[in-house]
Amino acid sequence: MFPQGDAEHHFFDSSHSKPVPGAKFEIHFGDGSWARGKVVKDDLIIGGITVEGQAIEIADAVHPSFVSGAGDGLLGLAFGNINSVTPVPVKTPVDNMIEQKDISADQELFTCKLGSWRDREDEPDKGESFFTFGFIDQETVKATGEEISYTKIFPDNGFWQFESTSATVNGKTVNRPGNMAIADTGTTLALIDDKTAEAIYKAIPGSRFDETNQAWVYPADTQEAQLPVVTLAVGSKQFVVQKEDLGFDGFKDNDGRPWVYGAIQSRGDSDTDILGDTFLKGIYAVGDFSHPTYKSHV
């Protein structure tokens, strides 16, 4: 939560909350952003459920991306073992909802559907995004035309981490033995290994690695038919990255030529993919806390 700032954000007034003496937090995210500050406790209401005495991290300083973004704060849905509050870690809202018995054993889950403005005319949800807590939206499942599938996750690092040992580009398999990935709504792009990223952009005519931006780019006049069909594995199943989501933003080079900054980029020195919104906009994701060795998705 942001304690102060400009008129573009709504701000949480913590003056009526209970301070947690000596508690502070500092968190760093995979995309390089960060936040740090103090901790208070207050009652938190989510979808009609009141979480009593929830610890809330109040940021005194944040990375510029949080200031320029539309969000007013973050609701962490990773596992509680990576909580960054010191000297005593605190429980997450989901941990507390489960402990308070507000959520029964068969409802210890959340779902995420990320929509797009491009889908306003074509999809029943009109491109709206939503989360659900405690239930799966069956109409959304039905709209995918597929059954829910399950994949083993490895939550020791606190994230929804799973094996992603292959990808395909126009039907050609890229093998990635031992590769792991995490799903993260807080990351805009999909960040993957260099070999797979190179295979994707080699399939786009005129694409190149732009040294100035340190990113893969392709010509702005690229037609949809010229973009490759890209899939990334979640466990044993391949999921398509929608062609409409392969481009992140436009820019012009020093000669005034228009380019598109790709939405799939290198993960750099990291050994784990971060599959952010670029990937998640193509699926309906379900995270099931009642079976912490699994992630479910469709």
Backbone torsions as a table, in degrees:
resi	resn	phi	psi	omega
1	MET	NA	138.0	179.3
2	PHE	-90.9	130.9	-178.3
3	PRO	-83.0	-23.6	-177.4
4	GLN	-160.4	168.2	179.1
5	GLY	155.8	-152.9	-175.2
6	ASP	-92.0	-179.2	-173.3
7	ALA	-75.3	-4.1	-179.5
8	GLU	-76.6	-11.9	-176.8
9	HIS	-122.2	157.3	168.7
10	HIS	-96.0	138.7	-172.2
11	PHE	-119.4	142.1	-178.8
12	PHE	-84.2	124.9	178.3
13	ASP	-88.8	104.2	-176.5
14	SER	-92.0	8.1	-176.3
15	SER	-66.4	-22.0	-180.0
16	HIS	-101.2	3.2	179.0
17	SER	-88.3	163.9	-179.7
18	LYS	-90.3	116.7	179.0
19	PRO	-64.8	150.0	173.0
20	VAL	-106.3	100.1	-173.0
21	PRO	-56.1	130.4	175.8
22	GLY	79.6	-8.8	-177.4
23	ALA	-82.4	139.8	176.3
24	LYS	-148.6	166.1	178.3
25	PHE	-140.9	153.9	171.1
26	GLU	-149.0	120.1	-174.9
27	ILE	-125.8	141.3	178.6
28	HIS	-124.8	136.7	-176.8
29	PHE	-107.6	163.2	-175.8
30	GLY	-61.3	-24.9	-179.4
31	ASP	-87.9	5.5	178.5
32	GLY	96.2	-8.7	179.5
33	SER	-77.5	164.3	-175.3
34	TRP	-158.1	166.9	174.5
35	ALA	-156.7	152.8	176.4
36	ARG	-152.3	157.0	-179.7
37	GLY	168.4	-150.9	-174.8
38	LYS	-106.9	-178.8	-176.8
39	VAL	-133.8	136.1	174.0
40	VAL	-129.3	171.2	173.5
41	LYS	-123.2	142.5	-179.7
42	ASP	-160.2	169.6	175.2
43	ASP	-83.5	133.1	-177.4
44	LEU	-117.1	130.3	179.8
45	ILE	-110.1	121.9	178.1
46	ILE	-127.3	114.2	176.8
47	GLY	55.2	36.6	178.6
48	GLY	88.9	-7.2	176.5
49	ILE	-95.3	126.7	178.1
50	THR	-96.3	118.2	176.8
51	VAL	-94.3	108.7	-174.7
52	GLU	-80.2	134.8	176.5
53	GLY	63.1	36.8	179.6
54	GLN	-73.5	132.0	174.3
55	ALA	-71.6	131.8	-179.7
56	ILE	-124.0	127.0	-178.9
57	GLU	-90.1	117.6	-176.8
58	ILE	-101.2	115.5	-175.3
59	ALA	-77.5	128.7	171.2
60	ASP	-94.1	-23.7	179.7
61	ALA	-148.1	138.2	-178.4
62	VAL	-138.2	159.0	173.3
63	HIS	-63.7	145.9	-178.8
64	PRO	-55.2	-26.3	-178.5
65	SER	-64.2	-28.8	177.5
66	PHE	-72.6	-35.4	179.7
67	VAL	-69.2	-41.2	-177.5
68	SER	-79.7	-19.5	-179.1
69	GLY	-77.0	171.0	-176.8
70	ALA	-84.0	-20.2	-174.6
71	GLY	-72.3	152.5	177.9
72	ASP	-103.9	-5.2	-179.1
73	GLY	172.8	-176.9	-178.3
74	LEU	-127.7	140.2	171.9
75	LEU	-111.8	103.4	-174.9
76	GLY	-69.6	129.0	178.7
77	LEU	-119.0	16.1	172.0
78	ALA	-80.1	-178.0	-179.9
79	PHE	-80.3	150.2	-171.3
80	GLY	-67.3	-13.1	-176.6
81	ASN	-72.5	-4.8	175.7
82	ILE	-108.8	14.5	177.6
83	ASN	-56.6	135.5	-171.4
84	SER	-101.1	7.2	-179.9
85	VAL	-73.4	134.6	176.2
86	THR	-126.6	155.8	1.3
87	PRO	-82.0	-10.2	-179.8
88	VAL	-120.4	117.7	178.5
89	PRO	-59.5	157.0	-180.0
90	VAL	-120.1	163.5	179.6
91	LYS	-82.1	148.3	176.3
92	THR	-78.2	163.9	176.3
93	PRO	-56.3	-41.3	-179.9
94	VAL	-66.3	-41.9	176.0
95	ASP	-55.0	-45.2	-177.6
96	ASN	-69.6	-37.6	178.0
97	MET	-63.4	-37.9	177.7
98	ILE	-68.9	-44.2	-178.7
99	GLU	-64.8	-35.5	-179.8
100	GLN	-78.5	-1.3	179.2
101	LYS	68.4	16.0	175.3
102	ASP	-70.1	-25.9	178.9
103	ILE	-116.0	123.5	179.3
104	SER	-75.6	168.2	-174.7
105	ALA	-57.6	-34.0	-178.6
106	ASP	-86.7	3.8	179.9
107	GLN	-118.7	13.0	-176.9
108	GLU	-81.5	66.6	-176.9
109	LEU	-152.1	163.2	171.6
110	PHE	-138.1	159.2	175.7
111	THR	-129.3	158.3	-178.8
112	CYS	-138.9	124.7	174.2
113	LYS	-124.2	112.1	178.0
114	LEU	-97.2	117.6	179.7
115	GLY	-92.9	-176.2	-179.7
116	SER	-145.8	146.2	176.6
117	TRP	-59.5	-23.6	-179.8
118	ARG	-68.9	-18.9	-175.3
119	ASP	-98.0	8.6	-175.7
120	ARG	-59.8	-33.0	-176.4
121	GLU	-94.7	-25.5	-168.2
122	ASP	-100.4	-20.7	-173.4
123	GLU	-115.8	149.5	-178.3
124	PRO	-57.2	-34.0	-178.7
125	ASP	-84.1	3.9	177.4
126	LYS	57.4	28.9	177.3
127	GLY	78.7	9.2	-179.4
128	GLU	-74.2	146.3	175.0
129	SER	-99.7	150.1	176.5
130	PHE	-159.5	156.8	167.6
131	PHE	-114.0	151.5	166.9
132	THR	-125.2	149.6	176.3
133	PHE	-123.0	123.1	175.8
134	GLY	92.0	-7.4	178.2
135	PHE	-155.3	158.3	177.5
136	ILE	-102.8	129.9	179.3
137	ASP	-75.1	102.8	-172.6
138	GLN	-68.2	-28.2	177.7
139	GLU	-65.5	-36.4	177.8
140	THR	-68.9	-40.9	176.3
141	VAL	-59.6	-45.5	-179.1
142	LYS	-60.9	-38.2	-178.2
143	ALA	-66.5	-24.3	178.8
144	THR	-73.7	-22.4	-178.2
145	GLY	76.4	12.4	-178.4
146	GLU	-132.0	160.8	173.3
147	GLU	-83.9	156.4	174.1
148	ILE	-66.5	135.6	175.3
149	SER	-116.2	160.1	-175.4
150	TYR	-124.5	142.4	-179.6
151	THR	-134.6	136.3	178.1
152	LYS	-63.9	135.8	176.0
153	ILE	-114.2	164.0	-178.2
154	PHE	-125.9	88.2	-169.5
155	PRO	-86.8	9.1	-174.9
156	ASP	-58.3	-31.0	178.9
157	ASN	-87.5	5.0	176.0
158	GLY	91.6	-9.8	-175.6
159	PHE	-106.2	166.1	173.4
160	TRP	-79.7	82.3	-173.2
161	GLN	-104.7	140.3	-177.0
162	PHE	-148.9	166.7	176.3
163	GLU	-74.2	138.5	174.7
164	SER	-141.4	77.5	-167.7
165	THR	-93.5	8.4	176.6
166	SER	-158.3	163.8	173.9
167	ALA	-147.3	166.7	172.9
168	THR	-133.2	147.8	175.6
169	VAL	-130.1	111.8	-175.0
170	ASN	52.2	40.7	175.8
171	GLY	86.1	-10.0	179.6
172	LYS	-90.7	126.4	-175.1
173	THR	-78.2	135.7	170.9
174	VAL	-109.7	110.1	-178.7
175	ASN	-80.5	135.4	-178.7
176	ARG	-134.2	70.7	-174.9
177	PRO	-57.2	132.6	177.8
178	GLY	76.2	2.2	-175.8
179	ASN	-72.2	140.2	178.2
180	MET	-119.1	156.8	179.1
181	ALA	-144.6	155.5	171.0
182	ILE	-122.9	148.6	173.4
183	ALA	-95.6	131.8	-174.0
184	ASP	-147.1	109.1	178.1
185	THR	-68.8	-16.8	-179.8
186	GLY	-82.0	-1.8	177.4
187	THR	-111.5	128.6	-175.9
188	THR	-73.7	-45.0	-174.1
189	LEU	-91.7	177.7	168.4
190	ALA	-107.7	121.2	-176.6
191	LEU	-110.8	118.2	-171.6
192	ILE	-132.3	178.4	-178.6
193	ASP	-68.4	156.5	-174.4
194	ASP	-62.9	-39.1	-177.6
195	LYS	-61.2	-44.5	-179.0
196	THR	-70.6	-40.6	177.8
197	ALA	-59.8	-43.9	179.8
198	GLU	-63.2	-40.6	178.9
199	ALA	-61.9	-37.8	179.3
200	ILE	-64.8	-48.8	-174.4
201	TYR	-77.7	-23.0	172.9
202	LYS	-65.9	-21.6	179.7
203	ALA	-85.7	-2.2	178.3
204	ILE	-108.2	116.4	-178.0
205	PRO	-56.7	130.7	174.9
206	GLY	82.2	0.0	-179.4
207	SER	-71.7	160.2	179.6
208	ARG	-160.1	164.5	172.5
209	PHE	-91.1	117.3	-176.5
210	ASP	-86.5	113.3	-176.4
211	GLU	-66.2	-33.7	-178.7
212	THR	-64.0	-47.7	-179.2
213	ASN	-89.9	-6.5	-176.7
214	GLN	51.5	51.3	-175.7
215	ALA	-156.2	156.4	173.7
216	TRP	-77.3	135.6	179.8
217	VAL	-136.1	160.0	174.7
218	TYR	-142.0	159.5	-174.8
219	PRO	-58.6	141.1	-177.0
220	ALA	-67.0	-20.6	-179.5
221	ASP	-91.6	13.2	177.2
222	THR	-64.1	127.9	179.8
223	GLN	-85.2	155.5	-178.5
224	GLU	-56.0	-37.7	-179.3
225	ALA	-64.5	-21.0	-180.0
226	GLN	-87.1	-9.8	179.3
227	LEU	-83.4	142.5	-177.9
228	PRO	-76.6	158.4	169.5
229	VAL	-86.5	114.0	-175.6
230	VAL	-112.5	131.9	173.0
231	THR	-127.1	147.9	175.7
232	LEU	-125.4	140.2	-175.9
233	ALA	-82.9	137.9	165.7
234	VAL	-117.4	105.1	-170.1
235	GLY	64.3	-126.3	-177.5
236	SER	-94.2	-0.7	-174.8
237	LYS	-110.4	137.6	177.9
238	GLN	-90.1	138.9	177.3
239	PHE	-124.4	134.9	-176.1
240	VAL	-79.2	134.7	168.9
241	VAL	-87.7	117.5	-175.1
242	GLN	-57.6	137.0	179.9
243	LYS	-56.6	-36.0	-178.8
244	GLU	-64.8	-16.5	-178.2
245	ASP	-102.5	3.3	-178.7
246	LEU	-74.5	-19.5	177.5
247	GLY	-105.7	132.4	-178.1
248	PHE	-95.2	-52.9	-175.7
249	ASP	-157.8	156.5	179.1
250	GLY	-98.0	154.1	175.0
251	PHE	-158.4	166.7	177.1
252	LYS	-115.5	140.0	178.2
253	ASP	-79.2	-176.1	-176.0
254	ASN	-64.2	-19.1	178.4
255	ASP	-96.3	6.8	178.0
256	GLY	82.6	8.7	-179.6
257	ARG	-83.7	135.7	-177.4
258	PRO	-81.8	138.0	178.9
259	TRP	-134.0	166.3	174.4
260	VAL	-117.4	128.6	174.6
261	TYR	-77.9	119.9	-176.0
262	GLY	-66.6	148.1	-178.6
263	ALA	-89.5	-6.0	170.9
264	ILE	-111.9	123.2	-175.9
265	GLN	-135.1	172.4	178.3
266	SER	-68.6	143.6	175.3
267	ARG	-85.2	0.7	177.7
268	GLY	69.3	-132.6	-176.0
269	ASP	-81.2	-7.3	-179.8
270	SER	-66.2	150.1	177.7
271	ASP	-101.0	8.9	-177.2
272	THR	-132.2	133.1	173.9
273	ASP	-65.7	147.3	169.8
274	ILE	-118.1	106.1	-177.6
275	LEU	-93.8	96.9	-177.3
276	GLY	-90.8	-149.5	-171.4
277	ASP	-61.2	-32.7	178.2
278	THR	-53.1	-41.5	179.1
279	PHE	-83.0	-44.1	-172.4
280	LEU	-68.0	-24.1	178.8
281	LYS	-65.2	-13.8	-179.5
282	GLY	-96.5	0.9	-177.3
283	ILE	-136.9	168.0	168.9
284	TYR	-108.5	111.4	-171.9
285	ALA	-98.8	140.7	178.6
286	VAL	-129.1	124.5	175.2
287	GLY	-109.2	118.3	-172.5
288	ASP	-107.8	104.5	-179.6
289	PHE	-73.4	-18.1	-178.9
290	SER	-73.0	-17.9	175.7
291	HIS	-129.4	77.6	-170.8
292	PRO	-66.0	-3.6	173.6
293	THR	-95.1	9.1	-179.7
294	TYR	-133.8	149.2	164.7
295	LYS	-119.1	133.6	177.8
296	SER	-107.1	150.6	-179.0
297	HIS	-162.4	164.3	172.3
298	VAL	-132.5	NA	NA
